[in-house]
Amino acid sequence: MKLELKKTNIHEPLNSSQVSELIQMALSDHVTFDDIYNQFGLKESDIKKIMRRNLKFASYRTWRKRVSAFSKRREFYK
């Protein structure tokens, strides 16, 4: 899955469509935090803050568990 990368200015606030795209990317198991950084210029901690603000608490907690488990498994991938 190849995504078109368009880096936004780090100092510009994200509009609602960009936030929606970021959330969709973050929820995907096929997109890494590095991919999101390359497109939006946001660090992992910034992504977590955006996700925490825009998801329900239980949804955020479930996402964090999945991301944490997936990142541990990713170390063993080719």
Phi and psi in radians as a Rosetta constraint file:
Dihedral C 1 N 2 CA 2 C 2 CIRCULARHARMONIC -1.779 0.35
Dihedral N 2 CA 2 C 2 N 3 CIRCULARHARMONIC 2.192 0.35
Dihedral C 2 N 3 CA 3 C 3 CIRCULARHARMONIC -1.783 0.35
Dihedral N 3 CA 3 C 3 N 4 CIRCULARHARMONIC 2.490 0.35
Dihedral C 3 N 4 CA 4 C 4 CIRCULARHARMONIC -1.334 0.35
Dihedral N 4 CA 4 C 4 N 5 CIRCULARHARMONIC 2.140 0.35
Dihedral C 4 N 5 CA 5 C 5 CIRCULARHARMONIC -1.657 0.35
Dihedral N 5 CA 5 C 5 N 6 CIRCULARHARMONIC 2.199 0.35
Dihedral C 5 N 6 CA 6 C 6 CIRCULARHARMONIC -2.345 0.35
Dihedral N 6 CA 6 C 6 N 7 CIRCULARHARMONIC 1.818 0.35
Dihedral C 6 N 7 CA 7 C 7 CIRCULARHARMONIC -1.320 0.35
Dihedral N 7 CA 7 C 7 N 8 CIRCULARHARMONIC 2.265 0.35
Dihedral C 7 N 8 CA 8 C 8 CIRCULARHARMONIC -1.659 0.35
Dihedral N 8 CA 8 C 8 N 9 CIRCULARHARMONIC 2.811 0.35
Dihedral C 8 N 9 CA 9 C 9 CIRCULARHARMONIC -1.199 0.35
Dihedral N 9 CA 9 C 9 N 10 CIRCULARHARMONIC 2.267 0.35
Dihedral C 9 N 10 CA 10 C 10 CIRCULARHARMONIC -1.078 0.35
Dihedral N 10 CA 10 C 10 N 11 CIRCULARHARMONIC -0.529 0.35
Dihedral C 10 N 11 CA 11 C 11 CIRCULARHARMONIC -1.506 0.35
Dihedral N 11 CA 11 C 11 N 12 CIRCULARHARMONIC -0.188 0.35
Dihedral C 11 N 12 CA 12 C 12 CIRCULARHARMONIC -1.474 0.35
Dihedral N 12 CA 12 C 12 N 13 CIRCULARHARMONIC 2.384 0.35
Dihedral C 12 N 13 CA 13 C 13 CIRCULARHARMONIC -1.216 0.35
Dihedral N 13 CA 13 C 13 N 14 CIRCULARHARMONIC 2.613 0.35
Dihedral C 13 N 14 CA 14 C 14 CIRCULARHARMONIC -1.382 0.35
Dihedral N 14 CA 14 C 14 N 15 CIRCULARHARMONIC 2.419 0.35
Dihedral C 14 N 15 CA 15 C 15 CIRCULARHARMONIC -1.463 0.35
Dihedral N 15 CA 15 C 15 N 16 CIRCULARHARMONIC 3.065 0.35
Dihedral C 15 N 16 CA 16 C 16 CIRCULARHARMONIC -1.129 0.35
Dihedral N 16 CA 16 C 16 N 17 CIRCULARHARMONIC -0.595 0.35
Dihedral C 16 N 17 CA 17 C 17 CIRCULARHARMONIC -1.243 0.35
Dihedral N 17 CA 17 C 17 N 18 CIRCULARHARMONIC -0.598 0.35
Dihedral C 17 N 18 CA 18 C 18 CIRCULARHARMONIC -1.201 0.35
Dihedral N 18 CA 18 C 18 N 19 CIRCULARHARMONIC -0.696 0.35
Dihedral C 18 N 19 CA 19 C 19 CIRCULARHARMONIC -1.096 0.35
Dihedral N 19 CA 19 C 19 N 20 CIRCULARHARMONIC -0.741 0.35
Dihedral C 19 N 20 CA 20 C 20 CIRCULARHARMONIC -1.092 0.35
Dihedral N 20 CA 20 C 20 N 21 CIRCULARHARMONIC -0.753 0.35
Dihedral C 20 N 21 CA 21 C 21 CIRCULARHARMONIC -1.120 0.35
Dihedral N 21 CA 21 C 21 N 22 CIRCULARHARMONIC -0.725 0.35
Dihedral C 21 N 22 CA 22 C 22 CIRCULARHARMONIC -1.090 0.35
Dihedral N 22 CA 22 C 22 N 23 CIRCULARHARMONIC -0.768 0.35
Dihedral C 22 N 23 CA 23 C 23 CIRCULARHARMONIC -1.100 0.35
Dihedral N 23 CA 23 C 23 N 24 CIRCULARHARMONIC -0.743 0.35
Dihedral C 23 N 24 CA 24 C 24 CIRCULARHARMONIC -1.075 0.35
Dihedral N 24 CA 24 C 24 N 25 CIRCULARHARMONIC -0.743 0.35
Dihedral C 24 N 25 CA 25 C 25 CIRCULARHARMONIC -1.142 0.35
Dihedral N 25 CA 25 C 25 N 26 CIRCULARHARMONIC -0.753 0.35
Dihedral C 25 N 26 CA 26 C 26 CIRCULARHARMONIC -1.151 0.35
Dihedral N 26 CA 26 C 26 N 27 CIRCULARHARMONIC -0.578 0.35
Dihedral C 26 N 27 CA 27 C 27 CIRCULARHARMONIC -1.324 0.35
Dihedral N 27 CA 27 C 27 N 28 CIRCULARHARMONIC -0.329 0.35
Dihedral C 27 N 28 CA 28 C 28 CIRCULARHARMONIC -1.328 0.35
Dihedral N 28 CA 28 C 28 N 29 CIRCULARHARMONIC 2.433 0.35
Dihedral C 28 N 29 CA 29 C 29 CIRCULARHARMONIC -1.377 0.35
Dihedral N 29 CA 29 C 29 N 30 CIRCULARHARMONIC -0.176 0.35
Dihedral C 29 N 30 CA 30 C 30 CIRCULARHARMONIC -1.700 0.35
Dihedral N 30 CA 30 C 30 N 31 CIRCULARHARMONIC -0.062 0.35
Dihedral C 30 N 31 CA 31 C 31 CIRCULARHARMONIC -1.996 0.35
Dihedral N 31 CA 31 C 31 N 32 CIRCULARHARMONIC 2.233 0.35
Dihedral C 31 N 32 CA 32 C 32 CIRCULARHARMONIC -1.596 0.35
Dihedral N 32 CA 32 C 32 N 33 CIRCULARHARMONIC 2.914 0.35
Dihedral C 32 N 33 CA 33 C 33 CIRCULARHARMONIC -1.105 0.35
Dihedral N 33 CA 33 C 33 N 34 CIRCULARHARMONIC -0.543 0.35
Dihedral C 33 N 34 CA 34 C 34 CIRCULARHARMONIC -1.136 0.35
Dihedral N 34 CA 34 C 34 N 35 CIRCULARHARMONIC -0.672 0.35
Dihedral C 34 N 35 CA 35 C 35 CIRCULARHARMONIC -1.090 0.35
Dihedral N 35 CA 35 C 35 N 36 CIRCULARHARMONIC -0.749 0.35
Dihedral C 35 N 36 CA 36 C 36 CIRCULARHARMONIC -1.167 0.35
Dihedral N 36 CA 36 C 36 N 37 CIRCULARHARMONIC -0.678 0.35
Dihedral C 36 N 37 CA 37 C 37 CIRCULARHARMONIC -1.071 0.35
Dihedral N 37 CA 37 C 37 N 38 CIRCULARHARMONIC -0.743 0.35
Dihedral C 37 N 38 CA 38 C 38 CIRCULARHARMONIC -1.110 0.35
Dihedral N 38 CA 38 C 38 N 39 CIRCULARHARMONIC -0.571 0.35
Dihedral C 38 N 39 CA 39 C 39 CIRCULARHARMONIC -1.515 0.35
Dihedral N 39 CA 39 C 39 N 40 CIRCULARHARMONIC -0.748 0.35
Dihedral C 39 N 40 CA 40 C 40 CIRCULARHARMONIC -1.909 0.35
Dihedral N 40 CA 40 C 40 N 41 CIRCULARHARMONIC -0.258 0.35
Dihedral C 40 N 41 CA 41 C 41 CIRCULARHARMONIC 1.307 0.35
Dihedral N 41 CA 41 C 41 N 42 CIRCULARHARMONIC 0.422 0.35
Dihedral C 41 N 42 CA 42 C 42 CIRCULARHARMONIC -1.872 0.35
Dihedral N 42 CA 42 C 42 N 43 CIRCULARHARMONIC 2.393 0.35
Dihedral C 42 N 43 CA 43 C 43 CIRCULARHARMONIC -1.381 0.35
Dihedral N 43 CA 43 C 43 N 44 CIRCULARHARMONIC 2.920 0.35
Dihedral C 43 N 44 CA 44 C 44 CIRCULARHARMONIC -0.991 0.35
Dihedral N 44 CA 44 C 44 N 45 CIRCULARHARMONIC -0.714 0.35
Dihedral C 44 N 45 CA 45 C 45 CIRCULARHARMONIC -1.135 0.35
Dihedral N 45 CA 45 C 45 N 46 CIRCULARHARMONIC -0.622 0.35
Dihedral C 45 N 46 CA 46 C 46 CIRCULARHARMONIC -1.171 0.35
Dihedral N 46 CA 46 C 46 N 47 CIRCULARHARMONIC -0.688 0.35
Dihedral C 46 N 47 CA 47 C 47 CIRCULARHARMONIC -1.120 0.35
Dihedral N 47 CA 47 C 47 N 48 CIRCULARHARMONIC -0.743 0.35
Dihedral C 47 N 48 CA 48 C 48 CIRCULARHARMONIC -1.059 0.35
Dihedral N 48 CA 48 C 48 N 49 CIRCULARHARMONIC -0.716 0.35
Dihedral C 48 N 49 CA 49 C 49 CIRCULARHARMONIC -1.106 0.35
Dihedral N 49 CA 49 C 49 N 50 CIRCULARHARMONIC -0.759 0.35
Dihedral C 49 N 50 CA 50 C 50 CIRCULARHARMONIC -1.126 0.35
Dihedral N 50 CA 50 C 50 N 51 CIRCULARHARMONIC -0.750 0.35
Dihedral C 50 N 51 CA 51 C 51 CIRCULARHARMONIC -1.111 0.35
Dihedral N 51 CA 51 C 51 N 52 CIRCULARHARMONIC -0.726 0.35
Dihedral C 51 N 52 CA 52 C 52 CIRCULARHARMONIC -1.097 0.35
Dihedral N 52 CA 52 C 52 N 53 CIRCULARHARMONIC -0.668 0.35
Dihedral C 52 N 53 CA 53 C 53 CIRCULARHARMONIC -1.267 0.35
Dihedral N 53 CA 53 C 53 N 54 CIRCULARHARMONIC -0.492 0.35
Dihedral C 53 N 54 CA 54 C 54 CIRCULARHARMONIC -1.885 0.35
Dihedral N 54 CA 54 C 54 N 55 CIRCULARHARMONIC -0.150 0.35
Dihedral C 54 N 55 CA 55 C 55 CIRCULARHARMONIC -1.919 0.35
Dihedral N 55 CA 55 C 55 N 56 CIRCULARHARMONIC 2.734 0.35
Dihedral C 55 N 56 CA 56 C 56 CIRCULARHARMONIC -1.134 0.35
Dihedral N 56 CA 56 C 56 N 57 CIRCULARHARMONIC 2.702 0.35
Dihedral C 56 N 57 CA 57 C 57 CIRCULARHARMONIC -0.987 0.35
Dihedral N 57 CA 57 C 57 N 58 CIRCULARHARMONIC -0.822 0.35
Dihedral C 57 N 58 CA 58 C 58 CIRCULARHARMONIC -1.124 0.35
Dihedral N 58 CA 58 C 58 N 59 CIRCULARHARMONIC -0.654 0.35
Dihedral C 58 N 59 CA 59 C 59 CIRCULARHARMONIC -1.164 0.35
Dihedral N 59 CA 59 C 59 N 60 CIRCULARHARMONIC -0.721 0.35
Dihedral C 59 N 60 CA 60 C 60 CIRCULARHARMONIC -1.105 0.35
Dihedral N 60 CA 60 C 60 N 61 CIRCULARHARMONIC -0.793 0.35
Dihedral C 60 N 61 CA 61 C 61 CIRCULARHARMONIC -1.088 0.35
Dihedral N 61 CA 61 C 61 N 62 CIRCULARHARMONIC -0.736 0.35
Dihedral C 61 N 62 CA 62 C 62 CIRCULARHARMONIC -1.116 0.35
Dihedral N 62 CA 62 C 62 N 63 CIRCULARHARMONIC -0.743 0.35
Dihedral C 62 N 63 CA 63 C 63 CIRCULARHARMONIC -1.066 0.35
Dihedral N 63 CA 63 C 63 N 64 CIRCULARHARMONIC -0.781 0.35
Dihedral C 63 N 64 CA 64 C 64 CIRCULARHARMONIC -1.096 0.35
Dihedral N 64 CA 64 C 64 N 65 CIRCULARHARMONIC -0.723 0.35
Dihedral C 64 N 65 CA 65 C 65 CIRCULARHARMONIC -1.067 0.35
Dihedral N 65 CA 65 C 65 N 66 CIRCULARHARMONIC -0.796 0.35
Dihedral C 65 N 66 CA 66 C 66 CIRCULARHARMONIC -1.140 0.35
Dihedral N 66 CA 66 C 66 N 67 CIRCULARHARMONIC -0.759 0.35
Dihedral C 66 N 67 CA 67 C 67 CIRCULARHARMONIC -1.127 0.35
Dihedral N 67 CA 67 C 67 N 68 CIRCULARHARMONIC -0.727 0.35
Dihedral C 67 N 68 CA 68 C 68 CIRCULARHARMONIC -1.101 0.35
Dihedral N 68 CA 68 C 68 N 69 CIRCULARHARMONIC -0.814 0.35
Dihedral C 68 N 69 CA 69 C 69 CIRCULARHARMONIC -1.149 0.35
Dihedral N 69 CA 69 C 69 N 70 CIRCULARHARMONIC -0.707 0.35
Dihedral C 69 N 70 CA 70 C 70 CIRCULARHARMONIC -1.173 0.35
Dihedral N 70 CA 70 C 70 N 71 CIRCULARHARMONIC -0.680 0.35
Dihedral C 70 N 71 CA 71 C 71 CIRCULARHARMONIC -1.168 0.35
Dihedral N 71 CA 71 C 71 N 72 CIRCULARHARMONIC -0.568 0.35
Dihedral C 71 N 72 CA 72 C 72 CIRCULARHARMONIC -1.188 0.35
Dihedral N 72 CA 72 C 72 N 73 CIRCULARHARMONIC -0.679 0.35
Dihedral C 72 N 73 CA 73 C 73 CIRCULARHARMONIC -1.246 0.35
Dihedral N 73 CA 73 C 73 N 74 CIRCULARHARMONIC -0.584 0.35
Dihedral C 73 N 74 CA 74 C 74 CIRCULARHARMONIC -1.057 0.35
Dihedral N 74 CA 74 C 74 N 75 CIRCULARHARMONIC -0.495 0.35
Dihedral C 74 N 75 CA 75 C 75 CIRCULARHARMONIC -1.000 0.35
Dihedral N 75 CA 75 C 75 N 76 CIRCULARHARMONIC -0.497 0.35
Dihedral C 75 N 76 CA 76 C 76 CIRCULARHARMONIC -1.667 0.35
Dihedral N 76 CA 76 C 76 N 77 CIRCULARHARMONIC -0.042 0.35
Dihedral C 76 N 77 CA 77 C 77 CIRCULARHARMONIC -1.336 0.35
Dihedral N 77 CA 77 C 77 N 78 CIRCULARHARMONIC 2.779 0.35
